[in-house]
Amino acid sequence: MEQDHGGEAPRFDTAGWQAGLPSRARIARRDRGAPQARQAPETKETRHMDARGLYRIPGPVQELLLKAALGRGATAVAAWEQWKRQADVDRLDADSQRLLPQLYLALHARRASDPLMGLLKGFYRRTWYENQLLFHAMARPLRSLHDAGIETMLLKGAALTVTHYRDHGLRPMGDFDILVRAHDAPEAIGLLEALGFAPSQAFGQAMHFRDAAGAELDLHWRLFPECPRDVDIDAECWEGAVPITVHGVSTRALNPADQLLHVIAHGLVHGPLWAEVGTLLWPADAAAIVRASSAELDWDRVLAQARRCRLGLSVRVALTYLREVLDVPIPVAVMDQARKTPVSLAERIAHRARARPARRWGPWLALCVAYVQYRSSLPADLGTLRTLAGVPGFFQRKWGLGHPWSLSCAALFRGTRRIAWAVSGARRYSRAGDGDG
């Protein structure tokens, strides 16, 4: 059954509630003056994670916030009381601020009476209002793509808001993510430019647009950059997508199983293994999917697609954290199956690489990562000799070298530089760890 999320843009007088709302500058305040979240010590729940790398888990204070917003009963109440004592609400990091709308709704459902409720309500109402405006602004490009015969699918915050949160005030969104089929990407880009959306940044599988009013849109044409090129998982995701309607425009969203995998891939892992980005929202998004779709969530599909995309280890890490730390209802049989899933050498290399910033990679890890990137771009049936024969040419293109004879000098220089980066990075992280006390 289609879900319709539309109507006119919200029209109401905001003066009555803006007075008690945090200013935009305060909401956007980042970590320059704010204390960094401390990393949690390694436990049985996090034994596959490196807390200082891309597989970083929320720090202890952030974890209390997650439990207060997502938990149930006495556990959530206790986490809320502890979080209030330990957190400085006026100097929260940006990721924690994005969870405050969910914290407000959880406290409101528990009929909590607290001086902070007014502030939290302000975050909720601002999120609701800005999301309504963003959905209204994005109806035009969605309709234009639809009228041009280009199939679309909503991703990330937009899709989660419609299909799982079902409340425009819960999930902050910085932009609108739309997926098209790869062969439609050139036409879609041209259409968006004709509508006044200017491309501001291009990635390997996506392009970022901004219009004159400041509305931002990411156009994607590949779902999982981590997935080997010879695995066409996108076609299966399109086939299994569910229909939704936004402002009267028919589009699609991922089914719950594919949505959960996508959240883990782009939250915990976040895109290609050379991207150094993390977020605190992925546990909340994953919990919303599991709790809203428990009866229809195909766990076999989640694990099977994860294996095909070489994300089995990432999914194991994510599910372990969700179940054992946040009490998300993931079946025991699913956890057992995830732990028994074989992990390839290439996936272990990617896992190790993501577990630390790129500048902390030693020369051998950097070389292995580059080889994994090279191998994933080749046909699966290519022989070993032909694969190895193409390695010099790959590095020549990757490093922008004009002549093959300069390859050895470039490799020596880059290896030496990477050793220096790794040593200096280790010292810097060691000093930061000593300062955590």
N, C-alpha and C positions, 0 to 999 in steps of 0.2 A: 504494500500500500504506500502510495506517495505521501510525503510530508510537505506541507506548504508553509513556508516561512516568508511571508511577504506583507504587502500593504504599503501604505504611504510612510514616508519618513516621519519619525516622531515629532509631534508639534505640541510643546507644552512650555510653560514658563519655568525656567531653570533657576530663577533667582532665589526661590524659596529654599532650595537645598544646596546651592553652590557655596553659600556662606560657610557651612561647616565642612566643606570638602577640601582635601589637601590640594594645594596648587599643582599645576602641571609640572612646574620645575621641581617640586618636592617629589612628585610621583616618579619623575624621570631621573632623579638623583641616583648616580651610580656609586661605584665603590671608592671614589677618590677620598672622600672623608669618612666613609662608612667602614666599620670594622668587618674584616673578612670572616666568612663563616669558617669555623674550625672543622677540620676533617675528623671523621669518626675513626676510632681505632679499628684494626682488622678483627673481625669476628667470624664465626662460622657462616653468617649470612653473607659476608663480603669477601670471602677468601679468594674469589676469582677477580677481585677489583683492585686497582691501584688508586687509592683515594686522591693522589695528587695528579692524576692524569685524566684522560678523557673518560675513562670509566669511573670518574669520581662520583661518590655518593654524596647526598646532602650531609652537611656538618650536623653536629648534635642539636644546635638551636633550630636549624632548618628542619631537621627530622621531627622535632617537637611540633613545629608548625604543621607539617604534613599530617601527623597523627591527630592533631587538634581539628584539622579541616576534614580529614577523610575517615577518622576513626569512629568507633561506635561506643556508646555507653560510658562506663567509668574510665576507660582508657583514654578516651578523647577528652573528658573533663580534666583528668590529671595532667595530660599533655598541655592543655590550654593554660592551666594555672602555672605550670613550670615555664612555659614559653613566655608568659607575661613577666615573670621574675627575671628571666635571662635576656630577653630581647629589648633593644632600644627601638621602639616603634618609630621614633622620629628619624632614625638613621638606618632603616632597613635596606638591605641590598635589593637590587631590582628584581631578582627572581622571587624573593620572598614577597615583595609587594604584589606580584602577579597572583599569588595564592590568597590574598586577603578577601576577594569576593567570595570564594568558596568557604573561607573561614566564617565570614559574616553569615552566610546562609545556614551553615552548620550550627552556629550559636543561636541564630534566630529560631531554628527548628527545636532547639533544646530550651527555648524561652529563657535564654541567659540574660541576666541583668548586669551590665558592666559599663563603666564610663567610656570604654573604647568602642562600644557598639555604634555610636554616632559616626566615629571616624571610619569604621569598617563599612558602614552603610554607604558612606560617601564613595569609597572605592567601588562598591558593588554598583551603585547608580551611575557612576561615571563610565564604568565598563559597559553597562547596558546601553547607555546613550551613545557612546562612541561606536559600539558594534552595530547598533541600529543604523547609524549614519553610514558606516562602511558597507553594510549589506545593501543599503539603498543605492550607494554610489556604484557598486559593482553589478547591479542589475542591468545597467546599460551595456557594458561589454559582454556580459553573459548572454543577453538577448541577441546582440549582434553576432556573436559566434554561433549561436543556435540558428539564427536566420540564415547564416551562410552555410549551414549544413555541417558545421564542425562540432563533433561530439565533445562534451566537456565533463569534467569530474572535479568536484571540490575536494581539497586536501586540507590537512592540518586543522587549524583553529576553526575555519569556516565549516568544514564537514563535521567536526566534533560538536560544534555548537548546535547544528541542526539535528544530528542523528543520536547523540548520546547525552550531552548536557541538557539540551532542550530548554535552555534559559540563556538569553543574550547577555545576562549580567555576570555569568560565572567564568567565562574563558576570555581573558584579554587577547586581542589580536592586533598585531602591528600592521599587517597587510592581509591581502586576500590571495589564496593560493588556488590556481586553476590548472588542471592537467588536461592536455590534449594528446591525441595520438601523434606519434613521431612524424608521420608523413604529413600531418596537418600543421605542423609547427611553423613553417615559413609563411603560409597563408594567414595563420593566426597572428603572427608578429606584425605582418603588414596591416591587418585589420585594426589591431590595437593602436598602431601608429596613426592610422587614418582617423581614429576616434580621439586623438589628442594625447595618448599615453606615450611618453617619451622613455625609451630604454635608458636606464642609468647604470646598469651593471649586468654583465653576462657571465654565466657559469657554463659548465660543460653540458648540463642537461636542463638548464632553466635560464630565464631572463627576467630581470627586475624592471618594472615600469612604474612611472609616477605621472599623474596628470596635473593640470595647472592648479587644481584645488588642493593638491597635496595627497590625494588618495593613492595608495600604493598597492601594486598587484605583482605577484610572481607567476609567470607562465612556465609550466613544467611540461616536458615531453618524455620524461623517463622517471619511473617511480623510485627505483632502488639503484643508485649509482654504485653501490657495493656489489651488486649482482654481476657475475661474469657475463660477458657480451653474448656468449652462445646460449644463455638461458633466457628465453623469452617469457619472463614472468608477467610482464605488463599485459600481454594478451589475456592471460588467465584472470588477472585482476579486473580488466575491463569486462570480461564475460561474467564475472561474479559480482559486479557492482550492483548497488541498489538504487532505484530511481527516487529522486527527491525533487521538490519544486521550490524555487527561491524567487519571490516577487513575481510569481506567475510564469517563470521560465523553467522549463524542464531541464534537469541536469542529473548528475549521479554522484554517489559517494561510495567509498570502499565498503565491502561487507565487513562485519565485526572482526573476523579473523584477519583479513588483510589490513584492516585499520589498526589492529593491535600491533601487528608486525611493523607497520609503517611508523607508528608512534615510537616503538622501541628503536628502530633503525635511525630515525631522525631526531630522537631525543637523547637516548643514551649513547648511541654511536654518532649520530648527526652527520649523515652524508658520507662522502668519501673518507678514507682513512687518513688523508692528509689535511682534513679540515679540523681546526682546533676550536670547536664550539661546544658548549654544554648548556643545559637548562635544568631548572628545577621542576618544570611543568610536566615532564614525561611521566612521573609516577601518578600524578593526578589524572592525566589523560588516560593512562592505562587502566587505572582503577575505575574511571567513569565507563570505559568500554566494557570491562568485565562485569561490573555490577548492573549495567543497563541491558546487557545482552547475554547473560549467563545461560539462558535456555537455548539460544540459537548460535552460540559461539562454537565454531568448529575447531577444537584444539588440535586435531590431527592435521588440519590444513595449516594452522599456525606453525607447527613444528616441521611439517614437510616443506613449506615455502621457505622457512628459515634455513633448512639444510641446503636447498637449491641456491639460495642467495649467499651461502657461506656466512650466515648470521646465527648459526646454532649456538655458539658460545655466548654471543651477546644476548640471545633470548634466554638462555639458561641463567645468566647473571641477573637479568631483569626480573624474571619470574621468581627467582630465589629471594630477591630483595622485596618484591611486592608481597609475597606470601609471608615470609618469616619476619619482616620488619614492620610492614604496614597492615598485615592481616587481611590482605585482599583474597577473596575466596577462590583460590586456584586449586583444582582437584589434586589430590596426592598422586594419582595415577599419571597425571600430566607432568608433575615434577619428576617422577621416576623415569618417565620416558625421555624427558629433556636431559636428564643426567646421563642416560645410557646412549644418547645420540653420539655417534662417532664424529670426531672433529679432524678435519684435514690439516696438513702441515701449513698450507697457505692461510687457512683461517686462524691458526695459532699465531702465525707471523703477524697477521692483521690485528689480532687481539693484543699482542704485545706492543705493537706500534701505537695503537689507540690508547694504551694504558699510560702514555707519557707524552708530553709535548714534543713536537718534531725536533726541536733543537736539542733534546736530550737523547735522541737516537744516536747510537754509536755507528761507526762506518759500516759494520756488518749488517746491522738491522736495517739501515738505510738502503743498503744494496739489496737485501732480501725484499724489502717493501717495493723497491723499483722493479724487481723481477716479477713479483706478484702482479703489479700493475701491467707489466708487459705481457705476461702469460695470459691474463684475463682478457686481453684485447685480441687474442688469437683464436682460431677455430679449435674446438676441443679435440679433433682428430688429427691435428698437425703433429708430425713425428718429432722425436726428441732432437735428432740432428738438425732438422730445419728450424726448430725452435731456438736451439743454441746458436745456429748460424746468424740468426737475426738480432741477437743481443747487442753486438757492437753498433749496428745501425740504429737500434732503439735508443741507446744512450747518446749517440751522436745527435739524433733529432731532439731528444729530451733536453740536452744541455746546449743546443743551438750551435754546434761546432761545424765549421766549414769543411774540415778535412779529417779523414779517419786517423791520420797519424797523430793528431793532437789529443786523441782520446785518453791515452795513458797519462799525459801531463795533467789533463783536467781531472782524471780520477784521483791522482795523487794529491792535487790541490784540494779537491772537495773532501777527500778522506781526512786530510790533516785538519781542515777547518772544522769538520764535524766532530773530530776528537776534541778540539778546543772548546767547541760549543757544549759538548756533553760534560766535560770536566767543569767548566764554569757554571753550567746549569745545575750540576749535582751539588756544587758548593753553595749556590744560591738557595736551592731547596733545602739543603741541610741547615743553613742559617735560619730559614723561615720556620723549619720544624723545631729548632731549638727555641725560637722565640714564642712558640705556641704555649710552652709551659704546661 
